[in-house]
Amino acid sequence: MAIDEQDLVDYTADYDRLRAQKARNVGSVELRILTNLAFISGEQWIGTQNRVLFTRKRDPNKLHLVFNLAGQILSKMMGRLSSIAPVFKARSDKQDPKSTSY
């Protein structure tokens, strides 16, 4: 058991060391993406601090009116992009006329 506990301590120390090297304490790309996804999903009370997501405190006596404009813009943009029928073309890398015929 002592060996397993020592391994756990070593793994935890290595994990903390690598986690500290990966990104600055002010934020990372992963946190920004998660924050944006949460906001679009309707969770406007998500915040980040020291690479940790948290929910902000809300006063139960206040009424907050929130308009999710980002979600509307995203769904409109995704609808426009998915309605386009893309044409995929390939160029031949040979001079042979048979390679360009379908």
N, C-alpha and C positions, 0 to 999 in steps of 0.2 A: 504493500500500500504506500509506503514512503516514496518508492520510486515513481509511482503514478502521480502522487501529489507534487513531487519535484518536477516531473515532466509538465504538469499543468501550469506550474509557476513559470517554468521556462517558456512554454508556448505563449502564455499570457504576456510575458515581458517582450517576447519577439513580436507579437501581434501589436502591442501598444507602440513599440518602436517603429514598425513598418507603417502603422496607421498615421503616426506623427510625420513620417517622411512623405507620405503620399500627397498631402494637400496642406495648404495653409489653414490656419484656424478661422479665417474669415469666411471661408466657403469653398465649395468645389462645384464642378460641373454636375455631379450626381445630385447634389442638394438642390441646385437651381432647377434641374429637370423635375425632381420630385415635387418641389414647391410649385412649379408651373402646372404639373399634372393635377395636384391637389386643388389648386385654384380653379382650374377649368372644370374639375369635377364638382365644384360647389363648396369646397372647404376653404373659405377665405380667411380663416383664423389660424392658419398654419404659419409658423415662423421658423427661422433657423438661427442657431447660435452655437459656435464652436463645433461645427459639423454635426449637430444634433437637431432633429425636427422636434418641434413642440407646438402645443396649442396655446394660444394667448388667452389670458384671463378675460372673461366677459362679465360685465356688470349685469346681473339679472334684472335690474330695474330700468335698464336702457333698452330702447328699441333701435336696432340697427337695420337700415334698409340697404341691401346690397344688390347691385345689378351686375350680373355675370355677362359683361359684354365680350370678354375674351372667348367664352364658350360659344357664343353666337357667331362671332367672327371665324372661329376655328371650324365650326360645322359648315358654315357658308363656303369657306375656302376649300374644305375637303370635298364638298359637293361639286364645286366647279372643277376641281382637279380630277375627280373620278368620272365626270361626264365626258371628258375629252377622250376620243378614241385615238390612242397613240399609234403611229406608224413606225414600225421597226425596219430599218434598212441595214443591209450589210454590203460592204464594198469588197470586191475580190482583190486579192493581192497578186493575181497572175494575169498575164496578157492573153491567155487563151480565151477565144470567144465562147467556147463551150462552158466555161466556168461562170459566165455572166447570164446564161440562159436559165430559165426557171424549169 
